[in-house]
Amino acid sequence: MSDAAIITEYICDELLNGERVEADTSLFRTKLLDSLSLTSLILFLEQRFAVRIGPMDISYENLDSVSLIVAFLERKRNATP
């Protein structure tokens, strides 16, 4: 299963009670998700993908859609420690 599919499944099943979203659906600007959902999403991403998401990483540019999250995770994986 691709990263995008894993993330989409988590968001739809755990945070949106089965409501479906597309890869480019805005999650926060459209208020589909709120701050409590954001916390759950960050914990999921950190645990599932073994990344550390710091306060400076939390932005619309990184986390507002599945496609942005996948790109963010790719950048985190490729970052030099």
C-alpha positions as MATLAB code, in Angstrom:
seq = 'MSDAAIITEYICDELLNGERVEADTSLFRTKLLDSLSLTSLILFLEQRFAVRIGPMDISYENLDSVSLIVAFLERKRNATP';
ca = [
       0.000    0.000    0.000;
       1.373    3.423   -0.906;
       2.000    6.168    1.632;
      -0.867    8.176    0.130;
      -3.264    5.243    0.486;
      -2.215    4.614    4.096;
      -2.654    8.274    5.018;
      -5.963    8.588    3.177;
      -7.295    5.471    4.862;
      -6.326    6.766    8.311;
      -7.845   10.199    7.726;
     -11.084    8.838    6.284;
     -11.585    6.000    8.751;
     -10.245    7.511   11.961;
     -10.764   11.250   11.616;
     -13.677   11.689    9.201;
     -15.886    8.740   10.173;
     -15.743    7.197    6.721;
     -16.099   10.378    4.662;
     -13.857   10.100    1.598;
     -11.304   12.677    0.496;
      -9.144   13.045   -2.604;
      -5.375   13.473   -2.479;
      -5.669   17.233   -3.053;
      -8.660   17.907   -0.792;
      -7.844   20.699    1.673;
      -8.173   19.209    5.152;
      -7.753   22.267    7.369;
      -8.609   25.305    5.239;
     -12.012   23.730    4.563;
     -12.326   22.773    8.235;
     -12.689   19.055    7.541;
     -10.158   18.569   10.335;
      -9.628   20.634   13.488;
      -6.780   21.049   15.970;
      -7.614   17.831   17.827;
      -7.592   15.945   14.539;
      -4.264   17.557   13.719;
      -2.767   16.195   16.927;
      -4.024   12.699   16.124;
      -2.744   12.964   12.555;
       0.712   14.063   13.693;
       0.953   11.203   16.198;
      -0.102    8.744   13.509;
       2.435   10.085   11.011;
       5.260   10.033   13.554;
       4.506    6.466   14.617;
       3.685    4.982   11.216;
       6.432    6.665    9.203;
       9.118    7.024   11.910;
       9.540   10.777   11.464;
       9.704   13.600   13.966;
       7.307   16.458   13.260;
       8.399   19.588   15.086;
       6.428   22.755   15.772;
       7.998   24.512   12.767;
       6.791   21.682   10.492;
       3.125   22.250   11.322;
       1.800   24.351    8.455;
      -0.742   24.300    5.652;
       2.126   23.826    3.208;
       3.051   20.505    4.856;
      -0.187   19.064    6.201;
      -3.249   20.488    4.416;
      -3.824   17.589    2.014;
      -2.763   14.000    1.536;
      -0.542   14.957   -1.398;
       1.163   17.691    0.662;
       1.664   15.252    3.552;
       3.259   12.674    1.245;
       5.618   15.323   -0.189;
       6.452   16.507    3.345;
       7.242   12.961    4.480;
       9.485   12.486    1.454;
      11.397   15.677    2.314;
      11.755   14.542    5.939;
      13.109   11.153    4.854;
      15.612   12.739    2.514;
      16.785   15.395    4.990;
      20.319   15.158    6.215;
      20.404   14.490    9.981;
];
